[in-house]
Each structure stands twice: as structure tokens, then as C-alpha cells.
């Protein structure tokens, strides 16, 4: 039995599958990842600061205009669409096999593909709250010329900040608790497109005590030895091929 057939069999027999994904989930949609050879963190985007610094809370506070320039240029992805992997997961949810998606991504592609239960550990780039009054603005608001370089709230004049978790900020406790509960209750956990090096998110798989741990990633991860099935291939192709065989 090849790996796709085995994955399809596991999913067919599963009563409670959860997917936990990272940046590799969206690369097939044209969204760049972070830590690969061609990822964002490998590029020199600014003469003085590294990309990791520019995505931090302290950079937002101390270099506000440069922060927003960085986000507009490198973290807002226009005209991207869900890939075959996003659509396969949405189909698994429709069939009652997949109970939740836990994602480290901020692009909103899972919801765009039709997934309903999505826990976004690092927030979303699609919603921008005012840091003073909390009013939520769509991403289009910060792209308007009149709202550059720094977008301000129309109601109170506060800065409108991306609804994502920046470096130096903590994860939302309610989102984390929901993700932990979903993983704890799963009989099958599919981990895909993540190097499992970013904590605390990477530590969530330690809450899984179900039957089937499946790793789909192009490179090795620290959890490979624990997995029942490891597939080193494009995640969209793998998931869509497996769903077609269920």
C-alpha cells in the first residue's frame, strides 16, 4: 500500500481528524514561507533591520512607519486563492471527517476554501483592529493611499494595527485553548507544511494522544520519529489525492 492509499484508509476510518498546519500549507497558493532557502527571512528587505525584527511589537512601537511599509509590501498578499490542499480539508470537514483546522498562517485561505472551524494561532491579516477602541477594519482600509503611511481609526484616531500576533506578543489564550481541546480529542492528527520549530505553537502536537499521527512536509521535522506516516511531498497534491480515494 502506498502512502496516499494509507492516508486515505486512515481518513476513511477516522471519526475525529484535526489538521495542524504552517507556512508550507500556503506556498502552493503563492504565499512565501519564512525559513526555507527562498523564504522571507533569507532576504535582505531593509538596509538596517532583519525581517524578524520588522515583524516584532517593539518595531511596531519604535519604527511605526517602517513597520507598516514592511507589512504592506511583504505580509499582505493580494489575489491569492486557496490551493488543492485547502479545498481538500474543506471537503473533509463537509464529510464530517475533519473536525478542526489549527493553523499558524494569517492569510485566511482555509476559510476562503470553505473551512468553518479554523483556529488561527497567529491571528489574521484580513482584520485590522484599532489599538485604542477596538473597531475592526478590513485589510483594504490600510491599502488606501489616504491611510498611508500609518492608518488611523476614523472613530477615535488610534492606530489601526494588523490583527496578527507579532514577535514579543503572546498568543490569544482562547484560541490556544480551543486548539488544544481539538487536538486532545482527535483520533487522527495531520501535521502539514510546518517545520515545528516555532514555539509555543509547535508544542501543541504534544497534546495529541490519538491513534494516527501523520506528517506531510518536504523537509524533516522533530516529530517524524513519532509519526505513523511521513510523506515528503507537496501538501496540496497529497491531500487532494487522498481525499479523491476516500
C-alpha positions as a Python dict, from the first residue, in 0.01 Angstrom:
ca = {
    (1, 'X'): (0, 0, 0),
    (2, 'X'): (148, 336, -100),
    (3, 'X'): (140, 640, 127),
    (4, 'X'): (-159, 806, -42),
    (5, 'X'): (-365, 488, -14),
    (6, 'X'): (-266, 452, 351),
    (7, 'X'): (-359, 813, 426),
    (8, 'X'): (-696, 766, 253),
    (9, 'X'): (-763, 449, 457),
    (10, 'X'): (-678, 623, 785),
    (11, 'X'): (-906, 916, 699),
    (12, 'X'): (-1186, 685, 593),
    (13, 'X'): (-1175, 510, 932),
    (14, 'X'): (-1121, 824, 1139),
    (15, 'X'): (-1403, 968, 1348),
    (16, 'X'): (-1220, 1284, 1456),
    (17, 'X'): (-940, 1421, 1240),
    (18, 'X'): (-764, 1751, 1308),
    (19, 'X'): (-522, 1929, 1076),
    (20, 'X'): (-234, 2135, 1215),
    (21, 'X'): (-56, 2340, 951),
    (22, 'X'): (210, 2601, 891),
    (23, 'X'): (353, 2820, 618),
    (24, 'X'): (406, 2529, 377),
    (25, 'X'): (29, 2493, 355),
    (26, 'X'): (6, 2819, 161),
    (27, 'X'): (320, 2814, -54),
    (28, 'X'): (125, 2638, -331),
    (29, 'X'): (-100, 2945, -335),
    (30, 'X'): (199, 3172, -392),
    (31, 'X'): (244, 3286, -31),
    (32, 'X'): (615, 3285, 59),
    (33, 'X'): (723, 3089, 365),
    (34, 'X'): (971, 3206, 628),
    (35, 'X'): (1257, 2966, 686),
    (36, 'X'): (1325, 2791, 356),
    (37, 'X'): (1619, 2885, 133),
    (38, 'X'): (1395, 3130, -52),
    (39, 'X'): (1180, 3232, 245),
    (40, 'X'): (1118, 3584, 372),
    (41, 'X'): (1376, 3553, 647),
    (42, 'X'): (1650, 3470, 398),
    (43, 'X'): (1607, 3801, 215),
    (44, 'X'): (1757, 4140, 287),
    (45, 'X'): (1445, 4356, 281),
    (46, 'X'): (1585, 4655, 468),
    (47, 'X'): (1932, 4806, 494),
    (48, 'X'): (1927, 4817, 871),
    (49, 'X'): (1675, 4564, 1006),
    (50, 'X'): (1617, 4192, 963),
    (51, 'X'): (1264, 4071, 867),
    (52, 'X'): (1220, 3907, 1210),
    (53, 'X'): (1282, 4244, 1377),
    (54, 'X'): (1038, 4420, 1146),
    (55, 'X'): (763, 4175, 1242),
    (56, 'X'): (802, 4248, 1615),
    (57, 'X'): (595, 4450, 1860),
    (58, 'X'): (890, 4670, 1954),
    (59, 'X'): (946, 4757, 1585),
    (60, 'X'): (578, 4848, 1555),
    (61, 'X'): (619, 5083, 1853),
    (62, 'X'): (960, 5231, 1769),
    (63, 'X'): (957, 5236, 1387),
    (64, 'X'): (586, 5262, 1311),
    (65, 'X'): (605, 5393, 954),
    (66, 'X'): (867, 5135, 853),
    (67, 'X'): (656, 4863, 1019),
    (68, 'X'): (355, 4945, 804),
    (69, 'X'): (569, 4971, 491),
    (70, 'X'): (704, 4622, 564),
    (71, 'X'): (355, 4480, 617),
    (72, 'X'): (210, 4636, 304),
    (73, 'X'): (499, 4514, 91),
    (74, 'X'): (566, 4169, 234),
    (75, 'X'): (280, 4046, 454),
    (76, 'X'): (-35, 4144, 262),
    (77, 'X'): (-83, 3902, -25),
    (78, 'X'): (-322, 4017, -293),
    (79, 'X'): (-513, 3799, -536),
    (80, 'X'): (-415, 3472, -369),
    (81, 'X'): (-654, 3179, -379),
    (82, 'X'): (-690, 2854, -183),
    (83, 'X'): (-494, 2565, -329),
    (84, 'X'): (-589, 2199, -364),
    (85, 'X'): (-486, 2131, -5),
    (86, 'X'): (-715, 2398, 142),
    (87, 'X'): (-1002, 2267, -69),
    (88, 'X'): (-935, 1906, 32),
    (89, 'X'): (-950, 1998, 401),
    (90, 'X'): (-1277, 2187, 348),
    (91, 'X'): (-1417, 1880, 174),
    (92, 'X'): (-1310, 1656, 464),
    (93, 'X'): (-1493, 1889, 702),
    (94, 'X'): (-1806, 1878, 485),
    (95, 'X'): (-1795, 1499, 502),
    (96, 'X'): (-1770, 1507, 881),
    (97, 'X'): (-1419, 1357, 892),
    (98, 'X'): (-1223, 1671, 979),
    (99, 'X'): (-1333, 1847, 1297),
    (100, 'X'): (-1093, 2143, 1304),
    (101, 'X'): (-804, 2319, 1135),
    (102, 'X'): (-535, 2464, 1359),
    (103, 'X'): (-313, 2700, 1160),
    (104, 'X'): (-11, 2918, 1213),
    (105, 'X'): (-95, 3106, 892),
    (106, 'X'): (-251, 3451, 881),
    (107, 'X'): (-377, 3454, 521),
    (108, 'X'): (-738, 3336, 572),
    (109, 'X'): (-717, 3082, 288),
    (110, 'X'): (-874, 2798, 489),
    (111, 'X'): (-1192, 2999, 541),
    (112, 'X'): (-1190, 3113, 179),
    (113, 'X'): (-1181, 2747, 74),
    (114, 'X'): (-1487, 2675, 290),
    (115, 'X'): (-1347, 2550, 621),
    (116, 'X'): (-1569, 2655, 912),
    (117, 'X'): (-1381, 2553, 1228),
    (118, 'X'): (-1043, 2724, 1200),
    (119, 'X'): (-823, 2823, 1493),
    (120, 'X'): (-575, 3089, 1379),
    (121, 'X'): (-293, 3078, 1632),
    (122, 'X'): (-117, 3383, 1492),
    (123, 'X'): (-428, 3581, 1403),
    (124, 'X'): (-531, 3706, 1060),
    (125, 'X'): (-406, 3971, 820),
    (126, 'X'): (-762, 4024, 696),
    (127, 'X'): (-883, 4207, 1009),
    (128, 'X'): (-715, 4520, 1146),
    (129, 'X'): (-830, 4640, 1491),
    (130, 'X'): (-783, 4990, 1628),
    (131, 'X'): (-548, 4960, 1926),
    (132, 'X'): (-750, 5223, 2116),
    (133, 'X'): (-1120, 5148, 2062),
    (134, 'X'): (-1108, 4804, 1901),
    (135, 'X'): (-1301, 4886, 1583),
    (136, 'X'): (-1216, 4631, 1317),
    (137, 'X'): (-1115, 4743, 968),
    (138, 'X'): (-1072, 4526, 657),
    (139, 'X'): (-728, 4491, 507),
    (140, 'X'): (-835, 4710, 213),
    (141, 'X'): (-857, 5007, 452),
    (142, 'X'): (-481, 5013, 518),
    (143, 'X'): (-403, 4986, 146),
    (144, 'X'): (-578, 5312, 58),
    (145, 'X'): (-343, 5597, -30),
    (146, 'X'): (-509, 5831, 219),
    (147, 'X'): (-428, 5586, 502),
    (148, 'X'): (-54, 5577, 434),
    (149, 'X'): (198, 5566, 586),
    (150, 'X'): (15, 5493, 916),
    (151, 'X'): (-356, 5402, 919),
    (152, 'X'): (-566, 5570, 1187),
    (153, 'X'): (-913, 5489, 1318),
    (154, 'X'): (-1195, 5704, 1181),
    (155, 'X'): (-1373, 5693, 1518),
    (156, 'X'): (-1105, 5765, 1778),
    (157, 'X'): (-781, 5838, 1592),
    (158, 'X'): (-599, 5533, 1729),
    (159, 'X'): (-354, 5337, 1516),
    (160, 'X'): (-510, 5053, 1317),
    (161, 'X'): (-282, 4751, 1368),
    (162, 'X'): (-273, 4417, 1184),
    (163, 'X'): (-476, 4153, 1364),
    (164, 'X'): (-180, 3918, 1387),
    (165, 'X'): (41, 3806, 1673),
    (166, 'X'): (372, 3990, 1640),
    (167, 'X'): (700, 3869, 1780),
    (168, 'X'): (715, 3953, 2153),
    (169, 'X'): (336, 3921, 2181),
    (170, 'X'): (151, 3628, 2337),
    (171, 'X'): (-95, 3403, 2161),
    (172, 'X'): (-466, 3452, 2225),
    (173, 'X'): (-549, 3225, 2519),
    (174, 'X'): (-898, 3136, 2395),
    (175, 'X'): (-769, 3035, 2051),
    (176, 'X'): (-493, 2826, 2208),
    (177, 'X'): (-737, 2652, 2444),
    (178, 'X'): (-971, 2568, 2156),
    (179, 'X'): (-679, 2432, 1954),
    (180, 'X'): (-554, 2223, 2247),
    (181, 'X'): (-901, 2077, 2303),
    (182, 'X'): (-939, 1989, 1936),
    (183, 'X'): (-601, 1816, 1926),
    (184, 'X'): (-665, 1631, 2253),
    (185, 'X'): (-993, 1491, 2123),
    (186, 'X'): (-859, 1387, 1782),
    (187, 'X'): (-802, 1024, 1688),
    (188, 'X'): (-604, 1138, 1382),
    (189, 'X'): (-373, 1439, 1364),
    (190, 'X'): (-231, 1551, 1030),
    (191, 'X'): (62, 1790, 1064),
    (192, 'X'): (148, 1960, 738),
    (193, 'X'): (366, 2235, 599),
    (194, 'X'): (535, 2324, 927),
    (195, 'X'): (893, 2281, 1044),
    (196, 'X'): (771, 2257, 1406),
    (197, 'X'): (1036, 2500, 1531),
    (198, 'X'): (818, 2799, 1627),
    (199, 'X'): (700, 2781, 1986),
    (200, 'X'): (460, 2782, 2158),
    (201, 'X'): (261, 2673, 1851),
    (202, 'X'): (488, 2376, 1770),
    (203, 'X'): (436, 2236, 2118),
    (204, 'X'): (64, 2183, 2055),
    (205, 'X'): (121, 1842, 1897),
    (206, 'X'): (233, 1720, 2239),
    (207, 'X'): (-133, 1726, 2340),
    (208, 'X'): (-214, 1461, 2080),
    (209, 'X'): (-263, 1111, 2221),
    (210, 'X'): (-478, 962, 1947),
    (211, 'X'): (-412, 670, 1713),
    (212, 'X'): (-269, 818, 1395),
    (213, 'X'): (-6, 1093, 1368),
    (214, 'X'): (65, 1187, 1006),
    (215, 'X'): (342, 1423, 890),
    (216, 'X'): (329, 1585, 546),
    (217, 'X'): (628, 1812, 492),
    (218, 'X'): (901, 1847, 234),
    (219, 'X'): (1175, 1854, 498),
    (220, 'X'): (1243, 1660, 815),
    (221, 'X'): (1076, 1764, 1141),
    (222, 'X'): (1142, 1679, 1505),
    (223, 'X'): (821, 1475, 1516),
    (224, 'X'): (898, 1241, 1225),
    (225, 'X'): (1008, 957, 1452),
    (226, 'X'): (674, 969, 1635),
    (227, 'X'): (461, 960, 1321),
    (228, 'X'): (287, 656, 1182),
    (229, 'X'): (312, 800, 833),
    (230, 'X'): (561, 1055, 694),
    (231, 'X'): (507, 1192, 343),
    (232, 'X'): (768, 1421, 186),
    (233, 'X'): (573, 1585, -92),
    (234, 'X'): (363, 1889, -180),
    (235, 'X'): (86, 1902, 75),
    (236, 'X'): (-184, 2016, -166),
    (237, 'X'): (-118, 1728, -402),
    (238, 'X'): (-108, 1475, -118),
    (239, 'X'): (-432, 1584, 49),
    (240, 'X'): (-630, 1618, -273),
    (241, 'X'): (-512, 1277, -396),
    (242, 'X'): (-603, 1114, -64),
    (243, 'X'): (-949, 1274, -48),
    (244, 'X'): (-1018, 1154, -404),
    (245, 'X'): (-964, 796, -283),
    (246, 'X'): (-1196, 812, 18),
}
